[in-house]
Amino acid sequence: MDINTERRNVLVLASCQGFSVTGMVMVTIIISLAGQVLADNPAYATLPMAVQMTATMLFATPASMIMAKVGRRAGFTIGQFIGILGGLIGAYALLYAKSFELLCLSGFLIGAHQGFWQLSRFAIADATEASYRPRAISYVLAGGILAALIGPELAKLSVGLFSPVLYAGTYLAYCCMNVLNIIFLQFLAIAKPPENWNFRGGRPLLEIARQPAFLIALMSGMVGYGIMVLVMTATPLSMQSCGFEFNDSAFVIQWHAFFMFAPGFITGHLIKRFGMTAIIMTGAFLALISMAVSLSGITLMHFWTGLVLMGVGWNFMFVGGTSLLTETYAPQERAKVQAFNDTMVFGTTAIASFGSGALLSWLGWNAVNLTVAAPAILLLIAAFVLRMKRHATTS
């Protein structure tokens, strides 16, 4: 693939990343609040988010299989239509049905859409040269900066669109983001995979999974996404219980989203300069600092700083882990490895989403943040051991 096509694909996927994450930021801000409106028990308020994350996990393998058959562009487009259906059902659940069950169904479909879209980082990795790959991945993720700039603002504008019924307008605004994605995706120029791009080619998955680099890459994605979702999901509810307004929560989530994706402009360069394991370790360390800040107070600045640090930490762990993962499989093994990785990563986020509401309801905000410690420390140690082994091998 020539360099101009590579750059074009990065631009298209980065733009779509912006629209996709904008929609997800809007939904993230309101989904637990909408759940609180419709749920009989406050402990179930985060259940729609948990269902959403579960669907992302469940659709990782089907999405990868579909793309192995029809190609990236068609596969991503299918995912966008599923997302539109989820947004429409969410709006209907709030406006007319007043149904918590339908809100959960909406979350399931939106999560299925994410199961397709999360493969975008692998799509660009598979379509670029190895030397450019970490930067291409980070540039695509950097497209999410658009989400930080306009996602919370659109949430504020749309939350009362059908007042006195709140949040339904946000689901419709989410649908508009998916429509924009469908338009932009038609300019994607990634060739349909060859016939050997399937779930049977290459080494058995168990053999691939025995590689230390694979295990650290998988752990980095699971820990990075899991602890980020755990804290982020609970934040709007915790802020509400502390007396903050909806706009305050939107402000915090806005900056969290910005710092999740803004480092994408430099993460690839940092990986090239310092190595993948160093960036993963830095991400885990930032998550621990985020925990310490969040435990030290419940002012607006504490919520803001904690989520900002968690956003940067997530970026380093996720981009570092994704880049490391691409070194562990051959071309004919990529479909099954990518599907397995995302199944495990989003299985972890599903558990985190389920646990977030329960922890917050039963044990409080501090318990949510303390849960970050063990996985972040474990990842930090594991990445350090791999780094030392690689240095010893190189020497």
C-alpha positions as CSV (number, residue, x, y, z in Angstrom):
1,M,0.0,0.0,0.0
2,D,1.4,3.4,-1.0
3,I,2.1,6.1,1.6
4,N,-0.7,8.4,0.3
5,T,-3.3,5.6,0.8
6,E,-1.9,5.0,4.2
7,R,-2.3,8.6,5.2
8,R,-5.8,8.8,3.7
9,N,-6.9,5.7,5.7
10,V,-5.5,7.3,8.9
11,L,-7.4,10.5,8.1
12,V,-10.7,8.7,7.4
13,L,-10.5,6.5,10.5
14,A,-9.4,9.4,12.7
15,S,-12.4,11.4,11.6
16,C,-14.7,8.4,12.2
17,Q,-13.0,7.9,15.6
18,G,-14.0,11.5,16.4
19,F,-17.6,11.0,15.4
20,S,-17.8,7.6,17.1
21,V,-16.3,8.7,20.4
22,T,-18.4,11.9,20.4
23,G,-21.5,9.7,20.3
24,M,-20.0,7.5,23.1
25,V,-19.1,10.5,25.3
26,M,-22.7,11.7,25.0
27,V,-24.1,8.3,25.9
28,T,-21.6,7.9,28.7
29,I,-22.6,11.2,30.3
30,I,-26.3,10.4,30.4
31,I,-26.7,6.6,30.4
32,S,-26.3,6.1,34.1
33,L,-28.5,9.1,34.8
34,A,-31.1,7.8,32.4
35,G,-30.8,4.4,34.1
36,Q,-31.4,6.1,37.5
37,V,-34.6,7.6,36.1
38,L,-36.0,4.3,34.9
39,A,-34.6,1.8,37.3
40,D,-36.5,0.7,40.4
41,N,-33.3,0.3,42.4
42,P,-30.5,2.9,42.4
43,A,-27.9,0.1,42.4
44,Y,-29.1,-0.8,38.9
45,A,-28.5,2.6,37.5
46,T,-25.2,1.5,35.8
47,L,-26.7,-1.7,34.4
48,P,-27.4,-0.3,30.9
49,M,-23.7,0.7,30.7
50,A,-22.7,-2.8,31.9
51,V,-25.0,-4.4,29.3
52,Q,-23.3,-2.1,26.7
53,M,-19.8,-3.2,27.7
54,T,-21.0,-6.9,27.7
55,A,-22.3,-6.5,24.2
56,T,-18.9,-5.0,23.1
57,M,-17.3,-8.1,24.5
58,L,-19.7,-10.5,22.9
59,F,-19.5,-8.9,19.4
60,A,-15.7,-8.7,19.3
61,T,-15.4,-12.2,17.6
62,P,-18.5,-11.9,15.3
63,A,-17.3,-8.4,14.2
64,S,-13.9,-9.8,13.4
65,M,-15.4,-12.8,11.5
66,I,-17.6,-10.5,9.5
67,M,-14.7,-8.3,8.5
68,A,-12.7,-11.3,7.6
69,K,-15.4,-12.1,5.1
70,V,-16.6,-8.7,3.8
71,G,-13.7,-6.4,4.5
72,R,-13.2,-3.4,6.9
73,R,-15.3,-0.8,5.2
74,A,-18.4,-3.0,4.9
75,G,-17.9,-4.4,8.4
76,F,-17.6,-1.0,10.0
77,T,-20.7,0.3,8.1
78,I,-22.8,-2.7,9.4
79,G,-21.7,-1.7,12.9
80,Q,-22.9,1.9,12.4
81,F,-26.4,0.8,11.4
82,I,-26.6,-1.3,14.6
83,G,-25.6,1.8,16.6
84,I,-28.3,3.8,14.9
85,L,-30.9,1.2,15.9
86,G,-29.6,1.3,19.5
87,G,-29.9,5.1,19.7
88,L,-33.5,5.0,18.4
89,I,-34.5,2.4,20.9
90,G,-32.9,4.4,23.7
91,A,-34.9,7.5,22.7
92,Y,-38.1,5.5,22.5
93,A,-37.5,3.9,25.9
94,L,-37.3,7.3,27.6
95,L,-39.9,9.2,25.5
96,Y,-42.7,6.7,25.2
97,A,-42.2,3.3,26.8
98,K,-40.6,4.4,30.1
99,S,-38.9,1.1,30.0
100,F,-35.7,0.2,31.8
101,E,-35.5,-3.0,29.9
102,L,-35.6,-1.2,26.5
103,L,-32.9,1.1,27.8
104,C,-30.8,-1.9,28.5
105,L,-31.6,-3.2,25.0
106,S,-30.4,0.1,23.6
107,G,-27.2,-0.2,25.6
108,F,-26.7,-3.7,24.1
109,L,-27.0,-2.5,20.5
110,I,-24.8,0.5,21.2
111,G,-22.2,-1.9,22.7
112,A,-22.5,-4.1,19.7
113,H,-21.7,-1.1,17.5
114,Q,-18.6,-0.5,19.7
115,G,-17.6,-4.2,19.2
116,F,-17.3,-3.4,15.5
117,W,-15.7,0.0,15.9
118,Q,-13.0,-1.0,18.4
119,L,-11.4,-3.0,15.6
120,S,-10.5,0.3,13.9
121,R,-7.1,0.4,15.7
122,F,-6.3,-3.0,14.3
123,A,-7.6,-2.0,10.8
124,I,-5.1,0.8,10.6
125,A,-2.3,-1.4,12.1
126,D,-2.9,-4.1,9.5
127,A,-2.9,-1.6,6.7
128,T,0.4,0.3,7.5
129,E,4.1,-0.5,7.5
130,A,5.6,-1.7,10.8
131,S,7.7,1.4,11.3
132,Y,4.7,3.7,11.0
133,R,2.2,1.4,12.9
134,P,2.4,2.8,16.5
135,R,2.0,6.4,15.2
136,A,-0.9,5.3,12.9
137,I,-2.7,3.7,15.9
138,S,-2.2,6.7,18.1
139,Y,-3.2,9.2,15.3
140,V,-6.5,7.3,14.8
141,L,-7.2,7.3,18.5
142,A,-6.3,11.0,18.6
143,G,-9.4,11.6,16.4
144,G,-11.3,11.3,19.7
145,I,-10.2,14.8,20.6
146,L,-13.3,15.9,18.6
147,A,-15.4,14.1,21.2
148,A,-13.9,16.1,24.0
149,L,-14.6,19.4,22.2
150,I,-18.1,18.8,21.1
151,G,-19.4,15.6,22.8
152,P,-20.3,17.2,26.2
153,E,-21.6,20.4,24.5
154,L,-23.9,18.3,22.3
155,A,-25.0,16.4,25.5
156,K,-25.9,19.7,27.1
157,L,-27.8,20.9,24.1
158,S,-29.7,17.7,23.5
159,V,-30.3,16.5,27.1
160,G,-33.5,18.7,27.4
161,L,-34.5,18.6,23.7
162,F,-37.8,16.8,24.6
163,S,-38.2,18.4,28.0
164,P,-39.6,17.5,30.5
165,V,-38.4,14.1,29.4
166,L,-34.6,14.2,29.8
167,Y,-31.8,12.4,27.9
168,A,-33.9,11.2,24.9
169,G,-32.5,13.9,22.7
170,T,-29.0,12.8,23.4
171,Y,-29.7,9.3,22.0
172,L,-30.9,10.9,18.8
173,A,-27.8,13.1,18.6
174,Y,-25.8,9.9,19.0
175,C,-27.6,8.5,15.9
176,C,-26.5,11.5,13.9
177,M,-22.8,10.7,14.7
178,N,-23.3,7.2,13.3
179,V,-24.8,8.7,10.1
180,L,-21.7,10.9,9.6
181,N,-19.5,7.8,10.2
182,I,-21.4,5.9,7.4
183,I,-20.7,8.8,5.0
184,F,-16.9,9.0,5.9
185,L,-16.4,5.3,5.9
186,Q,-17.1,5.1,2.1
187,F,-13.7,6.8,1.5
188,L,-11.8,4.0,3.4
189,A,-9.4,2.2,1.1
190,I,-8.4,-1.0,2.8
191,A,-8.4,-4.0,0.6
192,K,-10.6,-7.0,1.4
193,P,-8.6,-9.6,3.4
194,P,-7.1,-12.6,1.6
195,E,-8.7,-16.0,2.1
196,N,-6.1,-17.0,4.7
197,W,-7.2,-14.2,7.0
198,N,-9.4,-16.4,9.1
199,F,-9.8,-18.2,12.4
200,R,-7.9,-21.4,11.4
201,G,-4.7,-20.0,10.0
202,G,-1.3,-20.1,11.7
203,R,-0.5,-21.3,15.2
204,P,-3.1,-22.4,17.8
205,L,-4.3,-19.5,19.9
206,L,-3.0,-21.2,23.1
207,E,0.5,-21.3,21.6
208,I,0.3,-17.6,20.7
209,A,-1.0,-16.7,24.2
210,R,2.0,-18.3,25.8
211,Q,4.2,-15.4,24.6
212,P,5.1,-13.0,27.5
213,A,4.6,-10.0,25.1
214,F,1.1,-11.3,24.3
215,L,0.2,-11.6,28.0
216,I,1.5,-8.1,28.8
217,A,-0.3,-6.6,25.8
218,L,-3.5,-8.3,26.8
219,M,-3.1,-7.3,30.4
220,S,-2.4,-3.7,29.4
221,G,-5.7,-3.5,27.5
222,M,-7.7,-5.2,30.2
223,V,-6.3,-3.1,33.1
224,G,-6.3,0.2,31.1
225,Y,-9.9,-0.1,29.9
226,G,-11.2,-1.9,33.0
227,I,-10.1,0.6,35.7
228,M,-10.9,3.6,33.4
229,V,-14.5,2.4,32.9
230,L,-14.9,1.5,36.6
231,V,-14.0,5.1,37.7
232,M,-15.6,7.0,34.7
233,T,-19.0,5.2,35.0
234,A,-19.3,6.0,38.7
235,T,-18.2,9.6,38.4
236,P,-21.4,11.3,37.2
237,L,-23.4,9.5,39.9
238,S,-20.9,10.3,42.6
239,M,-20.8,14.0,41.5
240,Q,-24.6,14.1,41.6
241,S,-24.6,12.7,45.1
242,C,-22.1,15.4,46.1
243,G,-24.5,18.1,44.9
244,F,-22.9,18.9,41.5
245,E,-25.1,19.8,38.5
246,F,-25.3,18.0,35.2
247,N,-23.1,20.6,33.5
248,D,-20.4,19.9,36.1
249,S,-20.4,16.2,35.3
250,A,-20.3,17.0,31.6
251,F,-17.4,19.4,32.1
252,V,-15.4,16.6,33.9
253,I,-16.2,14.0,31.3
254,Q,-15.3,16.4,28.6
255,W,-11.8,16.9,29.9
256,H,-11.4,13.2,30.7
257,A,-12.2,12.5,27.0
258,F,-9.8,15.1,25.8
259,F,-6.9,13.7,27.8
260,M,-7.9,10.1,26.7
261,F,-7.2,11.0,23.1
262,A,-5.0,14.1,23.0
263,P,-1.8,12.2,23.8
264,G,-2.4,10.3,20.6
265,F,-0.5,12.9,18.7
266,I,2.7,12.0,20.7
267,T,2.1,8.5,22.1
268,G,3.4,6.8,18.9
269,H,6.5,9.0,19.0
270,L,7.1,8.2,22.7
271,I,6.8,4.5,22.0
272,K,9.4,4.8,19.2
273,R,11.7,6.7,21.6
274,F,11.3,4.8,24.9
275,G,9.6,1.5,23.9
276,M,6.2,0.0,24.4
277,T,6.8,-1.4,27.9
278,A,8.0,2.0,29.2
279,I,4.8,3.7,28.0
280,I,2.6,0.9,29.5
281,M,4.4,1.3,32.8
282,T,3.9,5.1,32.7
283,G,0.2,4.6,32.0
284,A,-0.2,2.3,35.0
285,F,1.7,4.8,37.3
286,L,-0.6,7.6,36.1
287,A,-3.6,5.5,37.1
288,L,-2.2,5.1,40.6
289,I,-1.7,8.9,40.9
290,S,-5.3,9.4,39.6
291,M,-6.5,7.1,42.4
292,A,-4.6,9.0,45.0
293,V,-6.0,12.4,43.8
294,S,-9.6,11.0,43.8
295,L,-9.2,9.7,47.3
296,S,-7.9,13.0,48.6
297,G,-11.2,15.0,48.2
298,I,-14.5,15.5,46.5
299,T,-14.3,19.0,45.1
300,L,-14.8,19.7,41.4
301,M,-11.0,20.0,41.0
302,H,-10.5,16.5,42.6
303,F,-13.0,14.9,40.2
304,W,-11.5,16.8,37.2
305,T,-7.8,16.0,38.0
306,G,-8.5,12.4,38.8
307,L,-10.3,11.7,35.5
308,V,-7.7,13.7,33.5
309,L,-4.9,11.6,34.9
310,M,-6.9,8.4,34.3
311,G,-7.5,9.5,30.7
312,V,-3.8,9.9,30.0
313,G,-3.0,6.7,31.7
314,W,-5.6,4.9,29.7
315,N,-4.1,6.2,26.4
316,F,-0.6,5.0,27.3
317,M,-1.8,1.6,28.4
318,F,-4.2,1.1,25.5
319,V,-1.9,2.3,22.7
320,G,1.1,0.7,24.2
321,G,-0.8,-2.6,24.6
322,T,-2.3,-2.5,21.1
323,S,1.1,-1.8,19.6
324,L,2.8,-4.6,21.5
325,L,0.0,-7.0,20.5
326,T,0.7,-6.5,16.8
327,E,4.2,-7.9,17.3
328,T,2.9,-11.2,18.6
329,Y,1.0,-12.7,15.6
330,A,1.5,-13.5,11.9
331,P,-0.8,-12.0,9.2
332,Q,-2.8,-15.2,9.0
333,E,-3.4,-15.2,12.8
334,R,-4.6,-11.7,13.2
335,A,-8.4,-12.3,13.0
336,K,-8.5,-14.7,15.9
337,V,-5.9,-12.9,18.0
338,Q,-7.6,-9.5,17.6
339,A,-11.0,-11.1,18.4
340,F,-9.7,-12.8,21.5
341,N,-7.9,-9.7,22.7
342,D,-11.0,-7.5,22.4
343,T,-13.3,-10.2,24.0
344,M,-11.0,-10.3,27.0
345,V,-10.6,-6.5,27.2
346,F,-14.3,-5.7,26.9
347,G,-15.2,-8.6,29.1
348,T,-13.2,-6.8,31.8
349,T,-14.9,-3.5,31.1
350,A,-18.3,-5.2,31.4
351,I,-17.3,-6.6,34.8
352,A,-16.1,-3.1,35.7
353,S,-19.4,-1.5,34.7
354,F,-21.4,-4.0,36.7
355,G,-19.2,-3.5,39.7
356,S,-19.0,0.2,39.5
357,G,-22.6,0.9,40.4
358,A,-22.7,-1.7,43.1
359,L,-19.5,-0.5,44.7
360,L,-20.6,3.1,44.6
361,S,-24.1,2.2,46.0
362,W,-22.9,-0.1,48.7
363,L,-19.4,1.0,49.7
364,G,-19.0,4.5,48.3
365,W,-16.7,6.5,46.0
366,N,-13.5,5.7,47.9
367,A,-14.1,1.9,47.4
368,V,-14.4,2.5,43.6
369,N,-11.1,4.2,43.5
370,L,-9.2,1.8,45.8
371,T,-10.1,-1.0,43.4
372,V,-7.7,0.6,40.9
373,A,-4.6,-0.2,43.0
374,A,-4.1,-3.9,42.6
375,P,-4.5,-4.3,38.8
376,A,-2.4,-1.1,38.1
377,I,0.4,-2.3,40.4
378,L,0.3,-5.8,38.9
379,L,0.6,-4.4,35.3
380,L,3.4,-2.1,36.3
381,I,5.4,-5.0,37.7
382,A,4.7,-7.3,34.8
383,A,5.6,-4.7,32.2
384,F,8.8,-3.9,34.1
385,V,9.8,-7.6,34.1
386,L,9.2,-7.9,30.4
387,R,11.3,-4.8,29.8
388,M,14.2,-6.2,31.8
389,K,14.0,-9.5,29.9
390,R,14.0,-7.7,26.6
391,H,17.0,-5.6,27.6
392,A,18.8,-8.8,28.7
393,T,18.1,-10.5,25.4
394,T,19.3,-7.5,23.5
395,S,22.5,-7.3,25.5
